[in-house]
């Protein structure tokens, strides 16, 4: 047992990934590499030379901001307190020397650095040997996972930061803990948040063909539509996770997005890749099991288009609006295919203009936020002045959607399908009201989310939707003669 005086003489060695910071820099750089096809060939060569060479390649060819990393506050506070007592503090990490140098320079609280070189990966026993050589005797070590066990076994005192319970139990078996940190939220809860379940509301669009074909009383068709909606949700969540992984750096500098699980270090990139891969495998397995190959191909098209949108299209003005509109319409089309119903051209026409209006509204609100922040003059390919054009374009597209809707009401199909087709005309002013109101709220900066999600959360919007649904059902099952009696 070390008394207080002896403890304060021990050099303190602090691990980086998972200990000093909540994330893993190497994993984040690997995700960046995945998004850089131009570096794949050189990356494969570096990988063939071993982990140390790969880490050096990543640190030299890809960037990260040491100032924006999610540091573990409890560890920083401990380091600062021990520094004030005159202890020597060393950053001891398996990360590349280039990465360790940037972190140490930013924090300015380390007396030395032990890190991996281009030809020597400093992990486990290799890190222990380096620490022994540097300490020249007893030492204290802060770590977080099983590779640190061999170092903890040799340390006079141990610090345990968000370690798995089994690792923590082994580390404390024969050692005294100077610091125990347990402030990382549940991984499962973090994955659920990264999946953005609130965005699944968009996939209600899959049910529209079921609703307008009035097949919702058919259990088989209802089940197929709900299953397709679930597959869309899994695909969308997988893409959201990948997007968040690719946007870690940008999210950490954003006032609201920095709390996202990967940016905040709640989840590691490894967690994200496993979760995203699992969702995609599950989605395709369900699709191949329950639907025909054409439906599975449509899901693949959705994933491809969404990925291209996230990586390229969303930065191209006008193209992004068309792609977003098509992604909305694709949900409706797939909803018809899975229940064996041909989607009405009139419904697709309505969707084209209606969702174009919503896509324009989404960009309008983003540019509006940019104007208020006054930090940049451009976002996703759009300039501040573009809102003067986007506003009339969006309102016009919304008006055209109502026009196509009223044209549909006058078709022979509606006259022969509905018992009281005149009731359908009442939905037109409801839709027109919602579009105009939504644009007014957007102009007042009162829409802060995707307009589709807003429509399902907003009380007035929900009332308008329910009234419209009620009118369509009434028009189907009632007759005008019965209403007039």
QUIWORA-V39377 format. One record per pair of residues at least 12 apart in sequence whose ideal C-beta (glycine too) atoms are under 10 Angstrom apart, sorted by the first residue. I is the first residue (numbers start at 1). J is the second residue. Records with the same first field share a line. If there is no record, write none. Layout:
BEGIN
I = J, J
END
This chain:
BEGIN
1 = 156, 176
2 = 138, 140, 156, 157, 176, 178
4 = 85
6 = 138, 156, 157
7 = 82, 85, 87, 138, 140, 156, 157, 176, 178
8 = 82, 85, 86, 87
9 = 85, 86, 87, 88, 137, 138
10 = 82, 87, 88, 135, 137, 138, 139, 140, 141, 155, 156, 157, 178
11 = 87, 88, 89, 90, 92, 111, 112, 131, 134, 135, 136, 137, 138, 139, 140, 141
12 = 78, 79, 82, 83, 85, 87, 88, 89, 90, 92, 110, 111, 135, 139, 140, 141, 142, 157, 159, 178, 179
13 = 88, 89, 90, 91, 92, 93, 112, 114, 127, 128, 130, 131, 134, 135, 139, 140, 141, 142, 143, 151, 155, 159
14 = 72, 75, 76, 78, 79, 82, 89, 90, 91, 92, 93, 109, 110, 140, 141, 142, 143, 159, 161
15 = 75, 91, 92, 93, 94, 95, 127, 141, 142, 143, 144, 145, 147, 148, 151, 159, 161
16 = 69, 91, 92, 93, 94, 95, 99, 100, 103, 104, 113, 115, 144
17 = 93, 94, 95, 99, 143, 144, 145, 268
18 = 72, 143, 144, 145, 147, 148, 161, 162, 163, 184, 265, 268
19 = 72, 75, 92, 93, 141, 142, 143, 144, 145, 148, 159, 160, 161, 162, 163, 181
20 = 69, 71, 72, 75, 76, 79, 91, 93, 103, 104, 107, 110, 142, 144, 161
21 = 66, 69, 70, 71, 72, 75, 76, 93, 95, 103, 265
22 = 69, 70, 71, 72, 73, 75, 144, 161, 162, 183, 184, 264, 265, 266, 267, 268
23 = 64, 69, 70, 71, 248, 252, 262, 263, 264, 265, 266, 267, 268, 269
24 = 95, 265, 268, 269, 270, 271
25 = 55, 58, 59, 64, 66, 69, 93, 95, 96, 99, 100, 102, 103, 269
26 = 51, 54, 55, 58, 59, 93, 94, 95, 96, 99, 116, 269
27 = 58, 245, 268, 269, 270, 271, 272, 273
28 = 58, 62, 64, 69, 245, 248, 249, 262, 268, 269
29 = 54, 55, 57, 58, 59, 61, 62, 63, 64, 95, 96, 99, 269
30 = 43, 47, 54, 55, 58, 62, 245, 269, 270, 273
31 = 62, 242, 245, 246, 248, 262, 269, 270, 272, 273
32 = 58, 61, 62, 63, 64, 245, 246, 248, 249, 269
33 = 46, 47, 54, 57, 58, 61, 62
34 = 242, 245, 246, 269, 273
35 = 62, 242, 245, 246, 311
36 = 61, 62
38 = 61
39 = 57, 58, 61, 62
42 = 57, 61
43 = 57, 58, 61, 62
45 = 57
46 = 58, 60, 61, 118
49 = 118, 119
50 = 118, 119, 120, 121
51 = 94, 96, 116, 120, 121, 123
52 = 94, 96, 116, 117, 118, 119, 120, 121, 122, 123, 126
53 = 96, 116, 117, 118, 119, 121
54 = 96, 121
55 = 94, 95, 96, 97, 98, 99, 115, 116, 117, 118, 121, 122
56 = 96, 97, 98, 99, 116, 117, 118, 119
57 = 96, 118
58 = 95, 96, 98, 99
59 = 95, 96, 97, 98, 99, 100, 101, 102, 116, 118
60 = 96, 98, 118
63 = 102, 249
64 = 99, 102, 103, 248, 249, 252
65 = 102, 106, 248, 249, 252, 253
66 = 99, 100, 101, 102, 103, 104, 105, 106, 107
67 = 102, 103, 105, 106, 107, 252, 253
68 = 106, 248, 249, 250, 251, 252, 253, 258, 263
69 = 102, 103, 106, 107, 248, 252, 265
70 = 248, 252, 258, 262, 263, 264, 265, 266
71 = 103, 106, 107, 265
72 = 142, 144, 161, 162, 181, 183, 184, 265
73 = 181, 183
74 = 159, 161, 162, 179, 180, 181, 182, 183
75 = 142, 144, 159, 161, 162, 179, 181
76 = 107, 109
77 = 179, 181
78 = 142, 159, 161, 178, 179, 181
79 = 91, 107, 109, 110, 142, 179
80 = 107, 109
82 = 109, 140, 178, 179
83 = 109, 110, 111
87 = 111, 140
88 = 110, 111, 112, 134, 135, 139
89 = 107, 109, 110, 111, 112, 140, 142
90 = 104, 110, 111, 112, 113, 114, 130, 131, 134, 135, 139, 141
91 = 103, 104, 107, 109, 110, 111, 112, 113, 114, 115
92 = 110, 112, 113, 114, 115, 122, 127, 128, 130, 131, 134, 135, 139, 141, 142, 143, 148, 151
93 = 113, 114, 115, 116, 122, 123, 127
94 = 114, 115, 116, 121, 122, 123, 124, 126, 127, 147, 148
95 = 115, 116, 122, 123
96 = 115, 116, 117, 118, 121, 122
97 = 113, 114, 115, 116, 117, 118, 120, 122
98 = 115, 116, 117, 118
99 = 115, 116
100 = 113, 114, 115, 116, 122
101 = 113, 115
103 = 115
112 = 134
113 = 134
114 = 127, 130, 131, 133, 134
115 = 127, 130
116 = 130
123 = 147, 148, 150, 151
124 = 146, 147, 148, 149, 150, 151
125 = 147, 150, 151
126 = 150
127 = 141, 143, 147, 148, 150, 151
128 = 141, 148, 150, 151, 152, 153, 154, 155
131 = 151, 154, 155
132 = 151, 154
135 = 154, 155, 156
137 = 156
138 = 154, 155, 156, 157
139 = 151, 154, 155, 156, 157
140 = 155, 156, 157, 158, 159, 175, 176, 178, 179
141 = 153, 154, 155, 156, 157, 158, 159, 160, 171, 175, 178
142 = 155, 157, 158, 159, 160, 161, 178, 179, 181
143 = 155, 158, 159, 160, 161, 163, 167, 171
144 = 159, 160, 161, 162, 163, 164, 167, 168, 171, 181, 184
145 = 160, 161, 162, 163, 164, 167, 168, 171
146 = 163, 164, 166, 167, 170, 171
147 = 167
148 = 160, 161, 163, 167, 171
149 = 163, 167, 170, 171, 173
151 = 171
152 = 167, 170, 171, 172, 173, 174, 175, 177
153 = 170, 171, 173, 174, 175
154 = 175
155 = 171, 175, 176, 178
156 = 175, 176, 178
157 = 175, 176, 177, 178, 179
158 = 171, 172, 174, 175, 176, 177, 178, 179, 180
159 = 171, 177, 178, 179, 180, 181
160 = 172, 175, 177, 178, 179, 180, 181, 182
161 = 179, 180, 181, 182, 183, 184
162 = 180, 181, 182, 183, 184, 265
163 = 180, 181, 182, 184
165 = 182
168 = 180, 182
184 = 264, 265, 266, 267
185 = 261, 264, 266, 267
186 = 266
187 = 261, 266, 267, 268, 271, 275
188 = 271, 275
189 = 261, 266, 267
190 = 260, 261, 262, 264, 265, 266, 267, 268, 271, 272, 275
191 = 237, 241, 261, 266, 267, 271, 272, 274, 275, 276, 278, 279
192 = 237, 261, 275
193 = 244, 259, 260, 261, 264, 266, 267
194 = 237, 240, 241, 243, 244, 245, 260, 261, 262, 266, 267, 271, 272, 275, 276
195 = 233, 234, 236, 237, 238, 240, 241, 261, 275, 276, 279
196 = 233, 236, 237, 239, 240, 241, 243, 244, 260, 453
197 = 233, 236, 237, 240
198 = 449, 450, 453, 456, 457
199 = 233, 236, 237, 240, 449, 450, 452, 453
200 = 229, 230, 232, 233, 234, 236, 237, 453, 456
201 = 233, 450, 452, 453, 454, 455, 456, 457
202 = 229, 232, 233, 236, 327, 328, 331, 450, 452, 453, 455, 456
203 = 226, 228, 229, 230, 231, 232, 233, 234, 235, 236, 331, 334, 335, 452
204 = 229, 232, 331, 335, 452, 455, 456, 465
205 = 229, 232, 327, 328, 329, 330, 331, 332, 333, 334, 335, 351, 355, 452
206 = 224, 225, 226, 227, 228, 229, 230, 231, 232, 233, 330, 331, 332, 333, 334, 335, 336, 338, 339
207 = 222, 225, 226, 228, 229, 331, 332, 335, 339
208 = 225, 331, 332, 335, 336, 343, 347, 350, 351
209 = 221, 225, 331, 332, 333, 334, 335, 336, 337, 338, 339, 340, 341, 342, 343, 344, 347
210 = 222, 224, 225, 226, 228, 229, 335, 336, 338, 339, 341
211 = 225, 335, 469, 472, 473
212 = 332, 335, 336, 341, 343, 344, 346, 347, 408, 417, 472, 476
213 = 335, 336, 339, 340, 341, 342, 343, 344, 417
214 = 417, 418, 472, 473, 476, 477
215 = 339, 340, 341
216 = 339, 473
218 = 339
220 = 339, 340
221 = 338, 339, 340, 341
222 = 339
223 = 290, 338, 339
224 = 290, 291, 295, 335, 337, 338, 339, 340
225 = 334, 335, 336, 338, 339, 341
226 = 338
227 = 286, 287, 289, 290, 291, 338
228 = 286, 287, 290, 291, 295, 298, 299, 331, 334, 335, 337, 338, 339
229 = 331, 334, 335, 338
230 = 282, 283, 286
231 = 279, 282, 283, 284, 285, 286, 287, 290, 291, 295, 296, 299, 302, 334, 338
232 = 283, 298, 299, 302, 330, 331, 334, 335
233 = 279, 283
234 = 278, 279, 280, 281, 282, 283, 284, 286, 287, 299
235 = 279, 280, 282, 283, 284, 287, 299, 300, 302, 303, 306
236 = 279, 283, 302, 303, 306, 327, 331
237 = 275, 276, 279, 280, 283
238 = 272, 275, 276, 277, 278, 279, 280, 281, 282, 283, 303, 306, 307
239 = 276, 279, 280, 302, 303, 305, 306, 307, 309, 310
240 = 260, 276, 279, 306, 310
241 = 261, 262, 267, 269, 271, 272, 273, 274, 275, 276, 277, 279, 280
242 = 272, 273, 275, 276, 277, 280, 303, 306, 307, 310, 311
243 = 262, 276, 306, 307, 309, 310, 311, 314
244 = 257, 260, 261, 262, 263, 267, 269, 272, 276
245 = 262, 263, 267, 269, 271, 272, 273, 276
246 = 262, 310, 311
247 = 260, 262, 263, 310
248 = 260, 262, 263, 264, 265, 269, 272
249 = 263
250 = 263
251 = 263, 264
252 = 264, 265
255 = 373
256 = 448
280 = 299, 300, 303
283 = 296, 299, 300, 302, 303
284 = 296, 299, 300, 303
286 = 299
287 = 299, 300, 338
290 = 338
291 = 334, 337, 338
292 = 337, 338
294 = 334, 337, 338
295 = 334, 337, 338
298 = 330, 331, 333, 334, 337, 338
299 = 330, 334
301 = 326, 327, 330, 334
302 = 326, 327, 330, 331, 334
305 = 323, 324, 326, 327, 330
306 = 323, 324, 327, 330
308 = 323
309 = 323, 324, 326, 327
313 = 327, 380, 381
314 = 363, 380, 381
315 = 379, 380, 381, 382
316 = 380, 381, 382
317 = 363, 378, 380, 381, 382, 383, 386, 390
318 = 363, 381, 382, 386, 393
319 = 381
320 = 359, 362, 363, 380, 381, 382
321 = 355, 356, 357, 358, 359, 360, 362, 363, 390, 393, 394, 397
322 = 352, 356, 359
323 = 359
324 = 355, 356, 358, 359, 360, 362, 363, 450
325 = 351, 352, 353, 354, 355, 356, 357, 358, 359, 360, 397
326 = 351, 352, 355, 356, 359
327 = 355, 359
328 = 351, 352, 354, 355, 356, 358, 359, 452
329 = 343, 347, 348, 349, 350, 351, 352, 354, 355, 356
330 = 351
331 = 351, 355
332 = 344, 347, 348, 350, 351, 355
333 = 347, 348, 351
336 = 348
344 = 408, 411, 413, 414
345 = 404, 408
346 = 404, 405, 407, 408, 409, 411, 413, 414
347 = 404, 405, 408
348 = 404
349 = 400, 401, 403, 404, 405, 407, 408
350 = 400, 401, 402, 403, 404, 405, 406, 407, 408, 431
351 = 401, 404
352 = 397, 400, 401, 404
353 = 396, 397, 398, 399, 400, 401, 402, 403, 404, 405, 435
354 = 397, 398, 400, 401, 402, 404, 405, 431, 434, 435
355 = 397, 401, 451, 452
356 = 393, 394, 396, 397, 398, 400, 401
357 = 393, 394, 395, 396, 397, 398, 399, 400, 401, 435, 438, 439, 451
358 = 394, 397, 398, 401, 435, 438, 442, 450, 451, 452, 454, 455
359 = 390, 394, 397, 450, 451, 452
360 = 387, 389, 390, 391, 392, 393, 394, 395, 396, 397, 398, 439, 442, 451
361 = 390, 391, 394, 395, 397, 398, 435, 438, 439, 441, 442, 443, 447, 450, 451, 452, 454
362 = 390, 394, 442, 447, 449, 450, 451, 452, 454
363 = 379, 380, 381, 382, 386, 387, 390, 393, 394
364 = 382, 386, 387, 390, 391, 393, 394, 439, 442, 443, 447, 451
365 = 387, 441, 442, 443, 445, 446, 447, 448, 449, 450, 451, 454
366 = 379, 380, 382, 387
367 = 379, 380, 382, 383, 384, 385, 386, 387, 390
368 = 384, 387, 390, 442, 443, 444, 445, 447
369 = 445, 448
370 = 382, 383, 384, 387
371 = 384, 385, 387, 445
372 = 445
387 = 443
390 = 442
391 = 439, 442, 443
394 = 435, 438, 439, 442, 451
395 = 435, 436, 438, 439, 440
397 = 435
398 = 431, 432, 434, 435, 436, 438, 439
399 = 432, 435, 436
401 = 431, 432, 435
402 = 427, 428, 429, 430, 431, 432, 433, 434, 435, 436
403 = 428, 432
405 = 424, 425, 427, 428, 431, 432
406 = 424, 425, 427, 428, 431, 432
408 = 424
409 = 421, 422, 423, 424, 425, 427, 428, 475
410 = 424, 425
414 = 475
417 = 475, 476
418 = 472, 474, 475, 476, 477, 478, 479, 480
419 = 474, 475, 476, 477, 478, 479, 480, 481, 482, 483
420 = 471, 474, 475, 476, 477, 478, 479, 480, 481, 482, 483, 484
421 = 475, 476, 480
422 = 475, 480, 483
423 = 470, 471, 472, 473, 474, 475, 476, 478, 480, 483
424 = 468, 471, 472, 474, 475, 476
425 = 471, 475
426 = 467, 468, 470, 471, 472, 474, 475
427 = 464, 467, 468, 469, 470, 471, 472, 475
428 = 468
429 = 464
430 = 463, 464, 465, 467, 468, 471
431 = 464, 465, 468
433 = 460, 464
434 = 455, 458, 460, 461, 463, 464, 465, 468
435 = 451
437 = 458, 460, 461, 464
438 = 451, 454, 455, 458, 460, 461
439 = 451
441 = 454, 458, 460, 461
442 = 454
446 = 458
END
